[in-house]
Amino acid sequence: MYDPAGVTMSPEISIPTQMKAWVLGDPDELFLRDKPTPVPGRAEVLVRIDAVAICATDLEIIHGGSPASILGGLPFNKNFTPGHEYMGTVAALGPDVDEFAIGERVSVEIHAGCGQCKRCRQGMYTSCLNYGKPDKGHRANGFTTDGGFAEYAVNHINTLARVPDTMSDAEATLVVTAGTSMYGLTELGGLVAGESVVVIGPGPIGLLAVAVAKALGASPVILTGTRNKRLEIGRELGADRVVNISDENAVDVVRQLTGGIGADYVIECAGTEATVNQAIHMANRGGKICLAAFPHDPVTIDLPHLVKNNIYVYGIRGEGRSATRRAMALMAEKRFDATKIHTHTFALADLLIALRYARDRVDDAIKVVVTTRAASMLKGVAAE
């Protein structure tokens, strides 16, 4: 029976001592196994996972291991549980936790910094200098510590945002994606109203960057890409102009729409050499660029243009500076409909199929959600 010392539980929620969890085998292998249900410590809660969205980073971790393994040269962790864009219900409270109540629905951030390094003290916990060191207090669920492709996970209270009753489980999993977009705009200055914003790449982060920018009052908001169906979703989320770069020169269009000077902000969500350079030439003198994608290879950029025009470049990782909570506030107020990027739902037992849909973009999949609750909203293909 699950009954760890110091943990507060409710008789209305039965918690097993062993849970089902997907764990890494060799690279590109996942197995559904029994795993001990984790125990929350101080300032932590146990979350019963109700739904989890699949991110492209999950696919990379399944292929190459967690960032802690890759960056630290550690062995491939064959018992690691990935998955980081999840939501659920508070099932148990760690010692002395009173900030949340059992039974509350919550969405989660990925990162909980150590709280003691220079970056964490500055609020930059996604850049924690003790990254990958749980003994120092750092957690990045689904990256360096076990994540959400399971029935339960432990989360620090700083990573939790309450989910309103009006929001479905599937929509709540998209808060992290929206939070990443919000974080990018925050790092660019946060004063978005009246600023011109270009978003390059209509993937999940790019599409929600359009939605967040428009909700914050940006004008015009321009989205570029190559997939007309996704560009149309971007238009529905608030883009004033969409540009298929196969048909038009995106830099020329941006300059035409901004009186020839270029955009105030450019959010680059594609991660290629060509699109990074497009971003440089789209930005106006003194403008700002956010690099939100993870390029896989080094890129050659037009550095002279960048320097001569005093253009600022910011790289972001994840959803820092409590951006998830601000994104949640916009979503709770129905300022935009994030579910427009949710295309497919699968059961936890069908995770391997769900991953294939996400990896191969089967049926033009954008955001694939895995649910452990039959009552959750289903969309798209539920099983195969």
Residue pairs with C-beta under 8 A, 6 or more apart in sequence:
1 17
2 9
2 15
2 16
2 17
2 37
3 9
4 39
6 94
6 95
7 39
7 40
7 46
7 92
7 93
7 94
7 95
8 92
8 93
8 97
8 102
9 15
9 91
9 92
9 93
9 102
10 92
10 102
10 103
12 103
13 48
13 89
13 91
13 92
13 102
13 103
15 37
15 46
15 48
15 91
15 92
15 152
16 37
16 151
17 36
17 37
18 34
18 35
18 36
18 37
19 34
19 35
19 36
19 37
19 150
19 151
19 152
20 32
20 33
20 34
20 35
20 150
20 151
20 348
21 32
21 33
21 34
21 35
21 81
21 146
21 149
21 150
21 151
22 30
22 31
22 32
22 33
22 81
22 82
22 83
22 149
22 150
22 348
22 351
23 30
23 31
23 33
23 35
23 78
23 79
23 80
23 81
24 30
24 62
24 65
24 76
24 77
24 78
24 79
24 80
24 81
24 82
25 31
25 78
26 76
26 78
27 62
27 63
27 64
27 65
27 76
28 62
28 63
29 62
30 62
30 149
30 351
30 352
30 355
32 349
32 351
35 79
35 81
35 150
37 46
37 151
37 152
38 46
38 146
38 152
38 153
38 154
39 46
39 154
40 46
40 92
40 93
40 94
40 97
40 154
41 94
41 95
41 154
42 94
42 95
42 96
42 97
43 94
43 97
43 156
43 157
43 158
44 94
44 97
44 154
44 155
44 156
44 157
45 90
45 91
45 92
45 93
45 94
45 97
45 100
45 106
45 154
45 155
45 157
45 160
46 90
46 91
46 92
46 93
46 94
46 152
46 153
46 154
47 86
47 88
47 89
47 90
47 91
47 106
47 108
47 152
47 153
47 154
47 155
48 88
48 89
48 90
48 91
48 151
48 152
49 86
49 87
49 88
49 148
49 150
49 151
49 152
49 153
49 372
50 87
50 88
50 89
50 105
50 169
50 371
50 372
50 373
50 376
51 86
51 87
51 88
51 169
51 170
51 172
51 173
51 369
51 370
51 371
51 372
51 373
51 376
52 83
52 85
52 86
52 87
52 148
52 149
52 173
52 369
52 370
52 371
53 85
53 86
53 170
53 173
53 174
53 176
53 177
53 342
53 367
53 368
53 369
53 370
54 83
54 85
54 354
54 355
54 358
54 367
54 368
54 369
54 370
55 84
55 85
55 177
55 204
56 203
56 358
57 84
57 143
57 294
58 82
58 83
58 84
58 142
58 355
58 358
59 355
59 358
59 359
61 67
61 80
61 82
61 142
61 143
62 82
62 355
64 70
64 76
65 74
65 76
65 77
65 80
66 77
66 80
66 82
66 143
66 144
67 131
67 132
67 140
67 143
67 144
68 74
68 131
68 132
68 143
68 144
69 75
69 76
69 77
71 131
71 132
72 132
80 146
81 142
81 146
81 147
81 148
81 149
81 150
82 142
82 147
82 149
83 142
83 147
83 148
83 149
83 150
83 370
84 110
84 140
84 141
84 142
84 143
84 147
84 148
84 176
85 110
85 142
85 148
85 173
85 174
85 176
85 177
86 107
86 108
86 142
86 147
86 148
86 153
86 173
87 105
87 106
87 107
87 108
87 163
87 169
87 172
87 173
87 175
88 105
88 106
88 108
88 153
89 103
89 104
89 105
89 106
90 100
90 101
90 102
90 103
90 104
90 105
90 106
90 160
91 102
91 152
92 102
93 100
93 102
97 157
99 157
100 106
100 157
100 160
100 162
104 162
105 162
105 163
105 165
105 169
105 172
106 155
106 160
106 161
106 162
106 163
107 160
107 161
107 163
107 172
107 173
107 175
107 176
107 324
107 328
108 141
108 148
108 153
108 155
108 159
108 160
108 161
108 176
109 158
109 159
109 160
109 161
109 176
109 179
109 318
109 319
109 324
110 126
110 140
110 141
110 142
110 143
110 159
110 176
110 318
110 319
111 125
111 126
111 128
111 139
111 140
111 143
111 159
111 318
111 319
111 320
112 125
112 137
112 138
112 139
112 140
112 155
112 156
112 158
112 159
113 119
113 120
113 124
113 125
113 126
113 128
113 130
113 137
113 138
114 120
114 128
114 129
114 130
114 133
114 136
114 137
114 138
115 121
115 125
115 137
116 130
116 136
116 137
117 128
117 129
117 130
117 136
118 129
119 125
119 127
119 128
119 129
120 128
120 129
123 320
123 321
123 322
124 320
124 321
125 158
125 320
126 183
126 316
126 317
126 318
126 319
126 320
127 317
127 320
128 138
130 136
130 137
130 138
131 138
131 140
131 144
132 138
132 140
132 144
134 144
134 145
138 144
139 145
139 155
139 156
139 159
140 318
141 147
141 148
141 153
141 155
141 159
142 148
142 149
146 153
147 153
149 348
149 351
149 370
151 348
151 372
161 175
161 324
161 325
161 328
162 328
163 172
163 328
164 332
166 332
167 331
167 332
168 339
168 376
168 377
169 371
169 373
169 376
169 377
170 339
170 342
170 345
170 369
170 371
170 376
170 377
170 379
171 331
171 338
171 339
171 342
173 369
174 204
174 208
174 331
174 338
174 339
174 341
174 342
174 367
175 324
175 327
175 328
175 331
175 338
176 319
176 324
177 204
177 205
177 208
177 338
177 341
177 367
178 208
178 211
178 212
178 324
178 327
178 328
178 330
178 331
178 338
179 319
179 323
179 324
179 325
179 326
179 327
179 328
180 205
180 208
180 292
180 316
180 318
180 319
180 323
181 205
181 206
181 208
181 209
181 211
181 212
181 213
181 267
181 292
181 327
182 212
182 319
182 323
182 324
182 326
182 327
182 330
183 316
183 318
183 319
183 320
183 321
183 323
184 209
184 267
184 290
184 292
184 314
184 316
185 192
185 197
185 209
185 212
185 213
185 216
185 265
185 267
185 290
186 321
186 323
186 326
187 290
187 314
187 316
187 321
188 265
188 267
188 288
188 290
188 314
189 265
189 288
192 213
192 216
192 217
192 218
192 265
193 216
193 217
193 218
194 217
194 218
194 219
195 218
195 219
195 264
195 265
196 218
196 219
196 220
196 221
196 222
196 257
196 258
196 263
196 264
196 265
197 209
197 213
197 218
197 220
197 221
197 222
197 263
197 264
197 265
197 266
197 267
198 221
198 222
198 223
198 224
198 254
198 263
198 265
198 266
198 267
198 279
198 282
199 206
199 209
199 210
199 213
199 221
199 222
199 223
199 224
199 234
199 239
199 266
199 267
199 269
200 206
200 224
200 225
200 250
200 266
200 267
200 268
200 269
200 270
200 275
200 278
200 279
200 282
201 224
201 225
201 268
201 269
201 270
201 271
201 275
201 293
202 223
202 225
202 227
202 230
202 231
202 233
202 234
203 230
203 269
203 270
203 366
204 341
204 366
204 367
205 269
205 292
205 293
206 223
206 225
206 234
206 267
206 269
206 270
206 292
207 223
207 230
207 233
207 234
207 237
207 340
207 341
207 366
208 237
208 336
208 338
208 341
209 267
209 269
209 292
210 221
210 223
210 234
210 237
210 238
210 239
211 237
211 238
211 335
211 336
211 337
211 338
212 327
212 330
212 336
213 221
213 238
213 265
213 267
214 221
214 237
214 238
214 239
214 336
215 238
215 330
215 335
215 336
218 265
219 240
220 240
220 241
220 257
220 258
221 238
221 239
221 240
221 241
222 239
222 240
222 241
222 242
222 243
222 253
222 254
222 257
222 263
223 231
223 234
223 235
223 239
223 241
223 242
223 243
224 242
224 243
224 244
224 245
224 250
224 278
225 231
225 234
225 242
225 243
225 244
225 245
225 270
226 244
226 245
226 246
227 364
228 244
229 364
230 364
230 366
231 239
231 242
231 243
231 244
232 242
233 340
233 341
233 366
234 242
235 242
236 337
236 340
237 336
237 337
237 340
238 336
241 253
241 257
243 250
243 253
243 254
245 278
250 278
250 282
251 278
251 281
251 282
254 262
254 263
254 282
255 261
255 262
255 282
258 284
261 284
261 285
262 281
262 282
262 283
262 284
262 285
262 287
263 282
263 283
263 284
263 287
264 283
264 284
264 287
264 288
265 283
265 287
265 288
265 289
265 290
266 279
266 282
266 283
266 287
266 288
266 289
266 290
267 289
267 290
267 292
268 275
268 276
268 278
268 279
268 289
268 290
268 291
268 292
268 293
269 292
269 293
270 293
271 291
271 293
271 294
271 295
271 296
272 295
272 299
273 295
273 299
273 300
273 301
276 291
276 295
276 299
276 301
277 299
277 301
277 302
279 289
279 291
280 289
280 301
280 302
280 305
280 306
280 311
281 302
281 305
283 289
283 309
283 311
284 309
285 309
285 310
285 311
286 309
286 310
286 311
286 312
287 309
287 311
287 312
288 311
288 312
288 313
288 314
289 311
289 312
289 313
289 314
290 314
290 315
290 316
291 313
291 314
291 315
291 316
292 316
305 311
306 313
319 327
330 336
331 338
339 379
341 366
341 367
342 366
342 367
342 369
342 379
343 363
343 364
343 365
343 366
343 367
343 368
343 379
343 380
344 354
344 357
344 363
344 365
344 368
344 369
344 379
344 380
344 381
345 368
345 369
345 370
345 371
345 376
345 377
345 378
345 379
345 380
345 381
345 382
346 353
346 354
346 357
346 368
346 369
346 370
346 371
346 381
346 382
346 383
347 370
347 371
347 372
347 382
347 383
348 370
348 371
348 372
350 370
350 383
350 384
351 370
353 383
353 384
354 368
354 370
355 368
356 362
357 363
357 365
357 368
357 381
358 365
358 368
363 380
363 381
365 380
368 380
369 379
371 378
